[in-house]
Amino acid sequence: MRGIGAYLRPRSVEEALDAKASIDGSRWLAGGTDLLIGVKDGKERPAALVSLRSVTEMRGVWHDGSVRIGAGTPIADCLEDPRLAVRLPVLAQAMTTMGSVQIRNAATIGGNLCTASPCADTAPPLLVLGARLVVRSATAGGTREIALDEFFRGPRRTVLGPHDVVTGIVIDPPAASVRGVFLKKTRVQMDLSLASVAVLLDLDGDRCRKARVAVGSVAPTPRRLLEVERVLEGEQLSREVVAHAAQIARDAVAPICDLRAGDEYRRHVTGVFVRRAIEMLLAGRCS
């Protein structure tokens, strides 16, 4: 492909790290649904592409006490795992909304996070689930974990160094009493989201014991709304409390205004989605 200096296809994480370190200006290639468009348009000119597609240790879903997902696992493969929708339904809900079948077959869960797009669909559910990223490095040595809520630094920016690679995602499934929902607004079917919300609640009747709320497409990065969580936790979720939480969510976000939607519209949708998600969970309409 024009604009690419070299194409490397390692077969292990160690080979991948060595290959990446050997060429300055090289880029990781996972599903390529984002990067290859940039290369084709001339916006990206990497010195080399280091493909992770043949690194089999980075593909798969494993269940023990936690759920472990290889960063190179395509979204479609995640959805084919029968236990994922049972143990992490809010994540599965988000994955089913991602683009076309072709996109889900190519896009990987790690790539969706590492592009650090504000509208990454897997980010809000993984934020409310307290996901951790497993990172290997050619320079720092060894393996470390990074909490997802510490991962994003800005649009298209993360805490990763040039010789780091995310190899997997670790999620501890919530307790059986916890329910979640993911809501997403698009302009047309299969479009990028204009606003998305993930809500996880631990309810005792209509009393909220624990709340996690995260948003996408309405701030420079996907983020949790801690101020909304504080309003909900320990409260009877009356109509007034829910309305207050929705207003705080609306005021807390900082969306852009672009050709697809204005900032005020995105704020409005965020508030509506927070209210709707809480009402759905209170009514028992979510898993």
DOPALO-857288 format. One line per 5 residues: number of its first residue (from 1); their letters; for each residue y, z, x of N, C-alpha, C. Coordinates in nm, 3 decimals, decimal comma. Atoms other than C-alpha are relative to their C-alpha. Example, Ala and Ser with C-alpha at 12.3 -4.5 7.8 and 13.67 -1.06 7.14 Angstrom:
<atoms>
1> as> -0,119/0,000/0,089/-0,450/0,780/1,230/0,120/0,000/0,090 | -0,119/-0,006/-0,082/-0,106/0,714/1,367/0,109/0,073/-0,077
</atoms>
This chain:
<atoms>
1> mrgig> -0,120/0,000/0,085/0,000/0,000/0,000/0,125/0,000/0,088 | -0,123/0,007/-0,077/0,345/-0,089/0,129/0,070/0,135/0,000 | -0,072/-0,126/-0,011/0,546/0,207/0,255/-0,083/0,114/0,054 | 0,087/-0,103/-0,055/0,246/0,400/0,389/-0,041/-0,039/0,141 | 0,034/0,030/-0,138/0,192/0,422/0,763/-0,149/0,000/0,026
6> aylrp> 0,144/-0,012/-0,021/-0,173/0,530/0,751/-0,061/0,072/-0,119 | 0,073/-0,065/0,109/-0,437/0,647/0,506/-0,122/0,068/0,060 | 0,109/-0,077/-0,059/-0,673/0,925/0,614/-0,082/0,064/-0,111 | 0,088/-0,049/0,105/-0,976/1,041/0,417/-0,097/0,104/0,057 | 0,088/-0,106/-0,053/-1,113/1,372/0,556/-0,101/0,045/-0,105
11> rsvee> 0,107/-0,043/0,090/-1,428/1,527/0,409/-0,014/0,152/-0,008 | 0,001/-0,146/0,007/-1,359/1,897/0,464/0,142/0,051/0,011 | -0,133/-0,059/-0,011/-1,064/2,133/0,449/0,044/0,003/0,146 | -0,035/-0,005/-0,142/-1,075/2,175/0,827/0,043/-0,137/0,050 | -0,038/0,136/-0,040/-1,069/1,798/0,881/0,134/-0,038/-0,060
16> aldak> -0,126/0,033/0,066/-0,785/1,768/0,632/0,118/0,065/0,071 | -0,108/-0,070/-0,070/-0,574/2,030/0,809/0,027/-0,063/0,136 | -0,018/0,065/-0,131/-0,635/1,866/1,147/0,069/-0,135/-0,016 | -0,060/0,131/0,022/-0,546/1,524/1,007/0,148/0,013/-0,035 | -0,141/-0,020/0,040/-0,225/1,652/0,847/0,085/0,040/0,119
21> asidg> -0,076/-0,048/-0,116/-0,118/1,826/1,168/0,017/-0,108/0,106 | -0,001/0,101/-0,106/-0,183/1,513/1,375/0,110/-0,104/-0,018 | -0,100/0,103/0,027/0,085/1,296/1,210/0,121/0,063/-0,067 | -0,124/-0,051/0,059/0,442/1,414/1,154/0,041/-0,088/-0,118 | -0,046/0,075/0,116/0,575/1,315/0,815/-0,110/-0,045/-0,093
26> srwla> 0,110/0,035/0,090/0,233/1,285/0,653/0,008/0,084/-0,127 | -0,001/-0,069/0,129/0,177/1,389/0,292/-0,142/0,014/-0,051 | 0,127/-0,016/0,069/-0,115/1,528/0,098/-0,007/-0,095/-0,118 | 0,023/0,082/0,118/-0,265/1,299/-0,165/-0,118/0,058/-0,077 | 0,108/-0,052/0,085/-0,464/1,451/-0,451/-0,029/-0,105/-0,107
31> ggtdl> 0,019/0,103/0,103/-0,461/1,263/-0,783/0,091/-0,120/0,019 | -0,092/0,108/-0,027/-0,159/1,060/-0,681/0,081/-0,048/-0,118 | -0,070/0,047/0,120/-0,019/1,033/-1,033/0,151/0,010/0,014 | -0,144/-0,016/-0,023/0,324/1,142/-0,907/0,041/-0,069/0,130 | -0,039/0,050/-0,132/0,335/1,055/-0,536/-0,010/-0,151/0,010
36> ligvk> 0,019/0,144/-0,017/0,199/0,700/-0,558/0,103/-0,081/-0,077 | -0,109/0,067/0,071/0,462/0,608/-0,816/0,124/-0,003/0,088 | -0,114/-0,006/-0,091/0,727/0,723/-0,569/-0,014/-0,097/0,116 | 0,024/0,096/-0,108/0,567/0,516/-0,293/0,023/-0,143/-0,050 | -0,014/0,135/0,057/0,550/0,209/-0,516/0,147/-0,035/-0,025
41> dgker> -0,142/0,023/0,029/0,916/0,250/-0,615/0,088/0,004/0,125 | -0,076/-0,008/-0,124/1,021/0,296/-0,253/0,076/0,129/0,019 | -0,068/-0,129/-0,013/1,142/0,652/-0,310/-0,070/0,093/0,098 | 0,078/-0,080/-0,094/0,867/0,799/-0,092/-0,053/-0,093/0,109 | 0,050/0,080/-0,112/0,783/0,665/0,255/-0,071/0,092/0,101
46> paalv> 0,071/-0,090/-0,091/0,525/0,899/0,410/-0,053/-0,074/0,122 | 0,058/0,058/-0,121/0,413/0,836/0,766/-0,149/-0,024/-0,017 | 0,142/0,014/0,030/0,058/0,882/0,638/-0,031/0,076/-0,127 | 0,053/-0,075/0,114/-0,133/0,991/0,332/-0,133/0,060/0,042 | 0,125/-0,069/-0,029/-0,404/1,251/0,385/-0,066/0,029/-0,134
51> slrsv> 0,064/-0,012/0,131/-0,634/1,213/0,086/-0,094/0,119/-0,003 | 0,089/-0,115/0,021/-0,811/1,520/-0,049/-0,113/-0,034/-0,097 | 0,095/0,039/0,104/-1,031/1,321/-0,286/-0,145/0,015/0,042 | 0,138/-0,013/-0,048/-1,342/1,344/-0,065/-0,033/0,140/0,048 | 0,024/-0,139/-0,041/-1,306/1,717/0,008/-0,069/0,070/-0,117
56> temrg> 0,075/-0,048/0,116/-1,582/1,828/-0,228/0,011/0,150/-0,020 | -0,012/-0,145/0,015/-1,533/2,199/-0,156/0,124/0,039/-0,080 | -0,121/-0,026/0,079/-1,197/2,169/-0,337/-0,013/-0,049/-0,143 | 0,020/0,051/0,136/-1,351/2,033/-0,657/-0,106/0,085/-0,070 | 0,096/-0,076/0,079/-1,521/2,240/-0,926/0,062/0,119/-0,068
61> vwhdg> -0,040/-0,122/0,071/-1,492/2,537/-1,160/-0,115/0,099/0,014 | 0,102/-0,102/-0,024/-1,677/2,857/-1,072/0,035/0,126/-0,079 | -0,018/-0,119/0,082/-1,726/3,163/-1,290/-0,076/0,117/0,062 | 0,061/-0,129/-0,032/-1,790/3,513/-1,162/0,082/0,103/-0,077 | -0,093/-0,088/0,071/-1,569/3,809/-1,247/0,130/-0,071/-0,031
66> svrig> -0,119/0,081/0,018/-1,280/3,566/-1,206/-0,041/-0,143/-0,031 | 0,020/0,144/0,009/-1,241/3,197/-1,279/0,066/-0,061/0,123 | -0,051/0,066/-0,120/-1,201/2,989/-0,963/-0,005/-0,150/-0,021 | -0,010/0,144/0,021/-1,082/2,632/-0,989/0,044/-0,064/0,131 | -0,040/0,073/-0,119/-1,076/2,400/-0,690/0,127/-0,077/-0,024
71> agtpi> -0,130/0,064/0,019/-0,728/2,262/-0,636/-0,013/-0,151/-0,020 | 0,020/0,144/0,014/-0,867/1,908/-0,618/-0,077/-0,040/-0,124 | 0,076/0,029/0,123/-1,038/1,932/-0,957/0,087/-0,075/-0,100 | -0,078/0,070/0,102/-0,914/1,668/-1,203/0,008/0,081/-0,130 | -0,019/-0,071/0,127/-0,779/1,801/-1,531/-0,116/-0,028/-0,095
76> adcle> 0,110/0,035/0,090/-1,051/1,614/-1,721/-0,127/0,077/0,034 | 0,118/-0,076/-0,041/-1,322/1,788/-1,517/0,013/0,146/-0,042 | -0,022/-0,138/0,047/-1,167/2,126/-1,597/-0,034/0,012/-0,148 | 0,022/-0,005/0,144/-1,178/2,045/-1,967/-0,147/-0,019/-0,037 | 0,142/0,018/0,027/-1,544/1,946/-1,942/-0,081/0,127/0,026
81> dprla> 0,071/-0,125/-0,023/-1,636/2,296/-1,826/-0,001/0,081/-0,129 | 0,003/-0,063/0,133/-1,757/2,466/-2,147/0,051/0,144/-0,001 | -0,040/-0,140/-0,003/-1,671/2,818/-2,032/0,151/0,017/0,018 | -0,143/-0,014/-0,026/-1,310/2,745/-1,937/0,078/0,023/-0,129 | -0,072/-0,014/0,127/-1,191/2,706/-2,297/-0,028/0,135/-0,065
86> vrlpv> 0,034/-0,131/0,056/-1,368/3,032/-2,386/0,070/0,111/0,076 | -0,056/-0,107/-0,081/-1,240/3,241/-2,096/0,152/-0,013/0,018 | -0,144/0,023/-0,022/-0,894/3,082/-2,054/0,052/-0,101/-0,103 | -0,037/0,099/0,102/-0,809/2,916/-2,387/0,144/-0,049/0,010 | -0,139/0,044/-0,008/-0,433/2,908/-2,327/0,018/-0,108/0,107
91> laqam> -0,005/0,104/-0,103/-0,488/2,703/-2,010/-0,062/-0,129/-0,053 | 0,064/0,119/0,056/-0,727/2,467/-2,187/0,090/-0,069/-0,102 | -0,095/0,059/0,096/-0,470/2,418/-2,465/0,102/-0,087/0,071 | -0,101/0,075/-0,074/-0,212/2,306/-2,210/-0,059/-0,127/0,059 | 0,062/0,116/-0,064/-0,453/2,073/-2,032/-0,025/-0,113/-0,097
96> ttmgs> 0,027/0,105/0,098/-0,538/1,887/-2,351/0,124/-0,079/-0,036 | -0,126/0,069/0,034/-0,170/1,792/-2,392/0,049/-0,090/0,112 | -0,052/0,066/-0,119/-0,137/1,635/-2,047/-0,027/-0,150/-0,002 | 0,006/0,144/-0,015/-0,069/1,263/-2,066/-0,115/-0,066/-0,072 | 0,108/0,078/0,056/-0,334/1,006/-2,139/-0,133/0,041/0,062
101> vqirn> 0,133/-0,025/-0,058/-0,708/1,016/-2,071/-0,001/-0,043/0,146 | -0,003/0,050/-0,138/-0,642/0,811/-1,758/0,072/0,098/0,092 | -0,073/-0,098/-0,081/-0,387/1,064/-1,633/-0,085/0,123/0,022 | 0,083/-0,120/-0,015/-0,621/1,358/-1,699/-0,119/-0,025/0,092 | 0,109/0,032/-0,091/-0,898/1,178/-1,511/0,044/-0,001/0,146
106> aatig> -0,050/0,010/-0,138/-0,678/1,138/-1,203/0,073/0,126/0,046 | -0,084/-0,114/-0,040/-0,433/1,430/-1,201/-0,085/0,124/0,027 | 0,073/-0,122/-0,035/-0,557/1,749/-1,035/0,083/0,122/-0,033 | -0,072/-0,123/0,033/-0,469/2,106/-1,120/0,087/0,045/0,117 | -0,080/-0,037/-0,116/-0,352/2,171/-0,765/0,121/-0,089/0,017
111> gnlct> -0,113/0,093/-0,010/-0,137/1,860/-0,759/0,105/0,027/-0,104 | -0,095/-0,030/0,106/0,021/1,952/-1,091/0,090/0,117/0,037 | -0,079/-0,115/-0,043/0,135/2,282/-0,939/0,082/-0,031/0,125 | -0,065/0,017/-0,130/0,222/2,165/-0,588/0,113/-0,101/-0,001 | -0,118/0,085/0,011/0,458/1,890/-0,701/0,122/0,081/-0,039
116> aspca> -0,108/-0,093/0,037/0,665/2,184/-0,831/0,100/-0,064/-0,095 | -0,087/0,056/0,103/0,801/1,982/-1,119/0,032/0,107/-0,103 | -0,032/-0,097/0,106/0,988/2,193/-1,376/-0,086/-0,016/-0,124 | 0,076/0,025/0,122/0,773/2,029/-1,645/-0,151/-0,001/0,023 | 0,144/-0,007/-0,025/0,431/2,094/-1,488/-0,069/0,078/-0,113
121> dtapp> 0,057/-0,061/0,121/0,215/2,167/-1,793/-0,094/0,116/0,027 | 0,091/-0,111/-0,026/-0,038/2,395/-1,625/0,073/0,126/0,046 | -0,070/-0,115/-0,058/0,231/2,623/-1,479/0,025/0,113/-0,099 | -0,024/-0,114/0,091/0,338/2,825/-1,789/-0,126/0,078/-0,036 | 0,119/-0,082/0,029/-0,019/2,920/-1,893/-0,053/0,073/0,121
126> llvlg> 0,048/-0,069/-0,120/-0,116/3,000/-1,536/0,092/0,115/0,039 | -0,092/-0,111/-0,026/0,197/3,214/-1,500/-0,032/0,120/-0,089 | 0,029/-0,114/0,089/0,113/3,424/-1,806/-0,137/0,059/0,030 | 0,133/-0,050/-0,037/-0,245/3,454/-1,680/-0,002/0,070/0,136 | -0,007/-0,067/-0,130/-0,126/3,591/-1,344/-0,082/-0,069/0,107
131> arlvv> 0,081/0,076/-0,095/-0,290/3,313/-1,142/0,046/0,021/0,144 | -0,026/-0,008/-0,144/-0,314/3,328/-0,764/-0,049/-0,129/0,066 | 0,037/0,121/-0,071/-0,325/3,029/-0,529/-0,063/0,037/0,134 | 0,067/-0,019/-0,129/-0,566/3,022/-0,235/0,053/-0,107/0,095 | -0,067/0,090/-0,093/-0,391/2,869/0,067/-0,065/0,009/0,137
136> rsata> 0,047/0,008/-0,138/-0,532/2,753/0,401/0,110/-0,063/0,083 | -0,106/0,048/-0,087/-0,310/2,680/0,699/-0,056/-0,039/0,136 | 0,038/0,042/-0,134/-0,350/2,490/1,025/0,072/0,079/0,106 | -0,081/-0,071/-0,100/-0,086/2,704/1,195/-0,009/0,151/-0,015 | 0,004/-0,145/0,021/-0,094/3,050/1,036/-0,141/0,055/0,019
141> ggtre> 0,138/-0,044/-0,017/-0,473/3,065/1,051/-0,051/0,076/-0,121 | 0,061/-0,077/0,107/-0,713/3,199/0,793/0,041/-0,046/-0,138 | -0,026/0,026/0,141/-0,681/3,209/0,417/0,084/0,111/-0,059 | -0,081/-0,102/0,067/-0,422/3,386/0,206/0,014/-0,038/-0,146 | -0,026/0,024/0,141/-0,343/3,421/-0,162/0,148/0,020/-0,029
146> ialde> -0,140/-0,007/0,041/-0,001/3,362/-0,318/0,004/0,008/-0,152 | -0,017/-0,008/0,145/0,086/3,480/-0,668/0,082/-0,119/-0,048 | -0,070/0,119/0,047/0,198/3,181/-0,873/0,146/0,028/-0,030 | -0,141/-0,028/0,031/0,517/3,358/-0,981/0,085/0,019/0,125 | -0,074/-0,002/-0,127/0,614/3,370/-0,610/-0,006/-0,135/0,071
151> ffrgp> 0,032/0,128/-0,065/0,519/3,007/-0,539/0,114/-0,100/-0,004 | -0,104/0,102/0,017/0,805/2,796/-0,674/0,133/0,047/0,058 | -0,129/-0,031/-0,060/1,135/2,783/-0,486/0,114/-0,082/-0,059 | -0,099/0,087/0,061/1,318/2,512/-0,678/-0,068/-0,127/-0,044 | 0,062/0,127/0,039/1,264/2,165/-0,822/-0,062/-0,070/0,120
156> rrtvl> 0,074/0,068/-0,107/0,998/2,001/-0,603/-0,008/0,080/0,128 | 0,008/-0,084/-0,120/1,005/2,296/-0,362/-0,088/0,121/-0,026 | 0,088/-0,117/0,008/0,743/2,564/-0,296/0,009/0,078/0,130 | 0,001/-0,081/-0,122/0,676/2,831/-0,036/-0,092/-0,058/0,106 | 0,095/0,056/-0,096/0,418/2,609/0,137/0,070/-0,059/0,121
161> gphdv> -0,045/0,065/-0,121/0,473/2,503/0,495/-0,062/-0,139/0,011 | 0,050/0,138/-0,011/0,406/2,145/0,613/-0,148/-0,011/0,032 | 0,142/0,004/-0,036/0,058/2,235/0,737/-0,084/0,096/-0,083 | 0,076/-0,080/0,096/-0,051/2,448/0,440/-0,063/-0,091/-0,104 | 0,061/0,071/0,112/-0,287/2,329/0,170/-0,055/0,103/-0,099
166> vtgiv> 0,057/-0,083/0,106/-0,372/2,491/-0,162/-0,142/-0,050/-0,025 | 0,139/0,039/0,019/-0,751/2,490/-0,189/-0,056/0,041/-0,136 | 0,054/-0,044/0,128/-0,798/2,673/-0,518/0,095/0,089/-0,075 | -0,075/-0,089/0,089/-0,664/2,877/-0,805/-0,096/0,105/-0,052 | 0,083/-0,112/0,046/-0,800/3,219/-0,900/0,069/0,065/-0,119
171> idppa> -0,055/-0,062/0,121/-0,751/3,363/-1,248/-0,096/0,107/-0,049 | 0,078/-0,107/0,062/-0,871/3,695/-1,383/0,015/-0,013/-0,151 | -0,012/0,016/0,145/-0,950/3,635/-1,752/0,054/0,127/-0,065 | -0,054/-0,118/0,067/-0,755/3,867/-1,983/-0,106/0,070/-0,083 | 0,092/-0,078/0,084/-0,921/4,137/-2,191/-0,025/-0,072/-0,132
176> asvrg> 0,040/0,065/0,126/-1,095/4,038/-2,514/0,105/0,016/-0,109 | -0,101/-0,024/0,104/-0,807/4,183/-2,718/0,124/-0,088/0,017 | -0,118/0,081/-0,030/-0,555/3,943/-2,560/-0,016/-0,140/-0,059 | 0,000/0,135/0,056/-0,466/3,618/-2,737/0,120/-0,076/0,056 | -0,108/0,080/-0,056/-0,255/3,329/-2,616/0,017/-0,132/-0,072
181> vflkk> -0,029/0,130/0,059/-0,093/3,004/-2,724/0,095/-0,076/0,092 | -0,088/0,088/-0,076/0,075/2,708/-2,552/0,060/-0,101/-0,097 | -0,071/0,096/0,084/0,338/2,496/-2,728/0,086/-0,089/0,087 | -0,070/0,098/-0,084/0,501/2,183/-2,595/0,071/-0,102/-0,088 | -0,078/0,101/0,072/0,774/1,948/-2,718/0,018/-0,122/0,089
186> trvqm> -0,024/0,125/-0,072/0,781/1,584/-2,609/0,084/-0,092/-0,087 | -0,078/0,099/0,076/1,002/1,294/-2,709/-0,092/-0,097/-0,073 | 0,104/0,086/0,058/0,706/1,062/-2,769/-0,134/0,048/0,052 | 0,134/-0,043/-0,041/0,331/1,108/-2,739/-0,025/-0,037/0,146 | 0,038/0,017/-0,141/0,206/1,146/-2,378/0,121/-0,003/0,094
191> dlsla> -0,119/-0,006/-0,083/0,564/1,187/-2,249/0,005/0,134/0,074 | -0,025/-0,128/-0,065/0,683/1,458/-2,011/0,058/0,098/-0,102 | -0,048/-0,098/0,097/0,762/1,781/-2,191/0,151/0,018/0,010 | -0,142/-0,037/0,006/1,117/1,855/-2,301/0,016/0,151/0,008 | 0,004/-0,147/-0,007/1,028/2,223/-2,334/-0,144/0,041/-0,027
196> svavl> 0,134/-0,054/0,026/0,706/2,421/-2,317/0,004/0,151/0,014 | 0,005/-0,146/0,003/0,618/2,783/-2,382/-0,146/0,044/-0,004 | 0,130/-0,066/0,007/0,307/2,990/-2,310/0,024/0,148/-0,028 | -0,015/-0,141/0,037/0,273/3,332/-2,472/-0,139/0,063/-0,004 | 0,123/-0,079/0,000/0,000/3,590/-2,414/0,036/0,139/-0,051
201> ldldg> -0,028/-0,131/0,058/-0,004/3,906/-2,628/-0,128/0,081/-0,013 | 0,106/-0,096/0,029/-0,226/4,212/-2,638/0,048/0,082/-0,119 | -0,050/-0,059/0,124/-0,189/4,330/-2,997/-0,094/0,108/-0,053 | 0,071/-0,102/0,078/-0,293/4,643/-3,184/0,060/-0,006/-0,139 | -0,066/0,029/0,127/-0,227/4,528/-3,537/0,121/-0,086/0,026
206> drcrk> -0,123/0,074/-0,032/0,135/4,416/-3,520/0,080/0,069/0,111 | -0,065/-0,065/-0,114/0,217/4,645/-3,227/-0,042/-0,071/0,128 | 0,026/0,072/-0,125/0,247/4,472/-2,890/-0,020/0,098/0,115 | 0,028/-0,085/-0,115/0,078/4,656/-2,606/0,046/-0,065/0,130 | -0,036/0,073/-0,122/0,143/4,386/-2,345/0,039/-0,141/-0,037
211> arvav> -0,048/0,136/0,028/0,332/4,057/-2,341/0,024/-0,076/0,130 | -0,033/0,090/-0,109/0,354/3,764/-2,104/0,054/-0,128/-0,063 | -0,066/0,118/0,055/0,591/3,475/-2,176/0,049/-0,085/0,117 | -0,046/0,090/-0,106/0,653/3,171/-1,954/0,042/-0,132/-0,062 | -0,057/0,125/0,051/0,842/2,845/-1,997/-0,005/-0,108/0,107
216> gsvap> -0,011/0,115/-0,088/0,851/2,498/-1,849/0,103/-0,097/-0,053 | -0,097/0,105/0,034/1,106/2,214/-1,847/0,137/0,050/-0,043 | -0,128/-0,054/0,046/1,396/2,448/-1,925/0,068/0,086/0,107 | -0,057/-0,073/-0,113/1,480/2,588/-1,581/-0,034/-0,080/0,126 | 0,033/0,075/-0,122/1,475/2,463/-1,220/-0,147/0,006/0,038
221> tprrl> 0,144/-0,012/-0,022/1,115/2,589/-1,199/-0,065/0,058/-0,125 | 0,069/-0,078/0,102/0,851/2,706/-1,444/0,015/0,148/0,033 | -0,025/-0,141/-0,029/0,911/3,079/-1,483/-0,040/0,087/-0,117 | 0,021/-0,099/0,104/0,821/3,392/-1,670/0,135/0,048/-0,053 | -0,120/-0,058/0,062/1,077/3,536/-1,911/-0,022/0,150/-0,011
226> lever> 0,024/-0,144/-0,005/1,060/3,900/-1,809/0,083/0,074/-0,104 | -0,087/-0,066/0,096/1,350/3,989/-2,036/-0,057/-0,007/-0,142 | 0,066/0,012/0,131/1,157/3,864/-2,339/-0,120/0,093/-0,006 | 0,117/-0,088/-0,005/0,844/4,051/-2,233/0,039/0,145/-0,025 | -0,045/-0,139/0,015/1,039/4,377/-2,213/0,038/0,031/-0,145
231> vlege> -0,038/-0,020/0,141/1,173/4,331/-2,567/-0,123/0,018/-0,088 | 0,119/-0,001/0,085/0,821/4,284/-2,706/-0,091/0,119/0,026 | 0,101/-0,100/-0,035/0,615/4,542/-2,520/0,031/0,136/-0,060 | -0,014/-0,132/0,060/0,559/4,870/-2,702/0,062/-0,001/-0,138 | -0,071/0,009/0,128/0,722/4,742/-3,021/-0,091/-0,048/-0,113
236> qlsre> 0,057/0,063/0,119/0,608/4,673/-3,375/0,070/-0,135/-0,014 | -0,060/0,133/-0,001/0,662/4,299/-3,397/0,047/-0,039/-0,140 | -0,064/0,030/0,127/0,880/4,295/-3,705/0,071/-0,134/0,009 | -0,074/0,125/0,002/1,069/3,986/-3,811/0,126/0,011/0,087 | -0,123/-0,019/-0,078/1,381/4,132/-3,648/-0,028/-0,001/0,150
241> vvaha> 0,035/-0,004/-0,143/1,210/4,201/-3,314/-0,035/-0,140/0,049 | 0,039/0,135/-0,039/1,060/3,852/-3,305/0,123/-0,091/0,009 | -0,122/0,080/-0,003/1,396/3,693/-3,387/0,085/0,034/0,122 | -0,075/-0,043/-0,118/1,561/3,899/-3,113/-0,062/-0,057/0,127 | 0,068/0,056/-0,117/1,298/3,789/-2,860/0,027/-0,150/0,013
246> aqiar> -0,027/0,143/-0,003/1,352/3,426/-2,956/0,142/-0,029/0,047 | -0,139/0,019/-0,042/1,729/3,460/-2,910/0,016/0,028/0,149 | -0,007/-0,031/-0,143/1,686/3,621/-2,569/-0,061/-0,114/0,081 | 0,062/0,114/-0,069/1,452/3,338/-2,467/0,097/-0,118/0,006 | -0,096/0,110/0,006/1,709/3,084/-2,578/0,113/0,020/0,101
251> davap> -0,112/-0,028/-0,090/1,982/3,255/-2,377/-0,042/0,008/0,146 | 0,046/-0,025/-0,138/1,765/3,312/-2,068/-0,025/-0,128/0,078 | 0,038/0,122/-0,071/1,680/2,951/-1,987/0,123/-0,078/0,044 | -0,109/0,080/-0,055/1,891/2,703/-1,793/-0,044/-0,145/0,012 | 0,052/0,137/-0,003/1,779/2,353/-1,891/0,103/-0,102/0,046
256> icdlr> -0,088/0,110/-0,034/1,919/2,026/-1,768/0,032/-0,080/-0,126 | -0,033/0,096/0,104/2,086/1,766/-1,986/-0,024/-0,139/0,060 | 0,028/0,133/-0,054/1,941/1,419/-1,928/-0,018/-0,099/-0,115 | 0,014/0,104/0,102/1,861/1,096/-2,112/-0,104/0,035/-0,105 | 0,107/-0,031/0,094/1,556/1,251/-2,276/0,040/0,107/-0,101
261> agdey> -0,043/-0,107/0,092/1,725/1,558/-2,427/0,117/0,076/0,060 | -0,111/-0,082/-0,046/2,038/1,769/-2,408/-0,042/0,143/0,027 | 0,033/-0,137/-0,035/2,048/2,121/-2,273/-0,004/0,091/-0,122 | 0,000/-0,086/0,119/2,135/2,279/-2,608/-0,124/-0,022/-0,085 | 0,122/0,027/0,076/1,844/2,106/-2,776/-0,120/0,069/0,065
266> rrhvt> 0,111/-0,065/-0,070/1,604/2,235/-2,509/0,006/0,152/-0,020 | -0,014/-0,144/0,028/1,744/2,587/-2,555/-0,051/0,033/-0,140 | 0,041/-0,023/0,139/1,694/2,562/-2,929/-0,152/-0,005/-0,013 | 0,146/0,014/0,009/1,334/2,442/-2,891/-0,069/0,119/0,065 | 0,060/-0,116/-0,066/1,259/2,726/-2,649/-0,002/0,120/-0,093
271> gvfvr> -0,005/-0,112/0,093/1,374/2,987/-2,899/-0,095/-0,018/-0,117 | 0,090/0,029/0,112/1,185/2,820/-3,183/-0,145/0,019/0,042 | 0,139/-0,009/-0,046/0,866/2,800/-2,976/-0,041/0,145/0,027 | 0,033/-0,140/-0,024/0,881/3,165/-2,869/-0,026/0,070/-0,134 | 0,021/-0,060/0,133/0,921/3,273/-3,232/-0,130/-0,050/-0,063
276> raiem> 0,119/0,058/0,063/0,651/3,035/-3,353/-0,128/0,049/0,067 | 0,119/-0,046/-0,072/0,405/3,139/-3,082/-0,035/0,143/-0,038 | 0,026/-0,140/0,037/0,445/3,509/-3,163/-0,052/0,008/-0,143 | 0,045/-0,001/0,139/0,407/3,441/-3,535/-0,144/-0,051/-0,012 | 0,137/0,051/0,002/0,091/3,237/-3,471/-0,098/0,105/0,049
281> llagr> 0,089/-0,103/-0,054/-0,058/3,517/-3,263/-0,014/0,117/-0,096 | 0,007/-0,107/0,100/0,030/3,779/-3,524/-0,089/-0,039/-0,118 | 0,079/0,047/0,113/-0,137/3,565/-3,789/-0,145/-0,027/0,038 | 0,137/0,022/-0,045/-0,451/3,531/-3,576/-0,041/-0,145/0,004 | 0,031/0,143/0,002/-0,425/3,153/-3,556/-0,023/-0,056/0,140
286> cs> 0,021/0,045/-0,137/-0,483/3,139/-3,179/-0,115/0,078/0,062 | 0,115/-0,064/-0,066/-0,770/3,221/-2,946/0,041/0,067/0,129
</atoms>
